[in-house]
Amino acid sequence: MLARAVAHVSQSALGHNLQNLSRRAGVPLLLPVKADAYGHGLELVSRVAAAHPDVWGLAVATPQEAAQLAALNLGKPVVLLTPPTPEELGPLADLGVRLPVGSMQEAELLPAHARAHLKVDTGMNRLGARPAEAIGIGQHLAQRGVLEGAYTHFSSADEPDTSDSEEEFRRFQAVLAALPPVLAHASNGGGILSFGKLPGMSLARPGLASYGFAPAHLQGVVDLTPVMTMRARVNQIHTALAGESVSYNRLWTAPRDTRIAVLGMGYADGYPRNATLKASVLIGGEVRPTLGRICMDQMMVDITGLDVQVGDWAELWGTGDISVTDVARWGDTIEYEVLTGLGNRVERALVP
Ligand SMILES: *Cc1c(COP(=O)(O)O)cnc(C)c1O
């Protein structure tokens, strides 16, 4: 069966972003491919990334993602970023997955053949051990011969004011100074774009930036290209007469006879329902507004005067007139949520 919505994932755009980000960071990348590679497709992105010379390894959020990735045998380390349960430690260590450690209890449970990345909480107050405690945990792990890395995650690296990130980095450096040399990593995309190379770091973890997006105030610091182009098929075409309304709750009424294309993507596929009456798409060579409520499986577009047929494709976002940033703004959300919200009815296809 033909998918009604297809996300084209550009291998060259991803490679371009990875190279430029690694150059700016001055270190190889530990590429976040969590949440289905930010909606781009875990396997598809991981295969491309694992073959890229600037990628050291791949980072995921859940044990399921880690196991799925390890099973692909891509020849690059897989790092789990959030704590597994005690029962999951053995199986994950058997698969070679690098495990996060954020407490002495977790450290003591770690199997002897595990490889640990010590998680230091420098201000986010989410995961990890506070600096004073982290030093003891790191030394314990080093004595056991299982300490491979140490990392922290900035709370506010996407903001113009970098003072919080700078303070958090100083706290991280103080922990590293008390440990034997390890693979140290701190910057996400915002950190790389804000700071470039940070002293003592071995790796960097750009997520959204690898997929082509930078915070507004950091645009242009590194040349980034959106990796995904999202397209939906025209499933039917009809005309609403002047005075008739379209879609649930009749939010939009045709001021004139209006030719309408029904596209095969809706909020169940991840298109934000909050973008109702704000969203536009690229269709028949023009940017055209959606009409009425965005539905679960469909959205309607004004194609009056355009040469559009059933079976044609509309571009919902990509590298051209409409970006994920636009869709996120219309939907009152952020690029991360639009991309990771893409559903499993959306086909992912690798393109050159
Ligand atoms: C998601 C995540 C990243 C990537 O963050 P971006 O803002 O997408 O660059 C890096 N590190 C950790 C620990 C994360 O959870």
The ligand as a MOL file (V3000), in Angstrom:
LIG
                    3D

  0  0  0     0  0            999 V3000
M  V30 BEGIN CTAB
M  V30 COUNTS 15 15 0 0 0
M  V30 BEGIN ATOM
M  V30 1 C 18.3100 15.1560 23.9020 0
M  V30 2 C 19.6430 15.3280 24.5060 0
M  V30 3 C 20.6610 15.9670 23.7860 0
M  V30 4 C 20.4430 16.6890 22.4800 0
M  V30 5 O 19.8770 17.9490 22.7320 0
M  V30 6 P 19.5960 18.9960 21.5500 0
M  V30 7 O 19.0070 20.1640 22.2380 0
M  V30 8 O 18.6370 18.3360 20.6210 0
M  V30 9 O 20.9010 19.2860 20.8900 0
M  V30 10 C 21.9240 15.9560 24.3380 0
M  V30 11 N 22.1580 15.3930 25.5460 0
M  V30 12 C 21.1870 14.8070 26.2700 0
M  V30 13 C 21.5060 14.2140 27.5950 0
M  V30 14 C 19.8910 14.7620 25.7940 0
M  V30 15 O 18.9260 14.1990 26.5130 0
M  V30 END ATOM
M  V30 BEGIN BOND
M  V30 1 1 1 2
M  V30 2 1 2 3
M  V30 3 2 2 14
M  V30 4 1 3 4
M  V30 5 2 3 10
M  V30 6 1 4 5
M  V30 7 1 5 6
M  V30 8 2 6 7
M  V30 9 1 6 8
M  V30 10 1 6 9
M  V30 11 1 10 11
M  V30 12 2 11 12
M  V30 13 1 12 13
M  V30 14 1 12 14
M  V30 15 1 14 15
M  V30 END BOND
M  V30 END CTAB
M  END
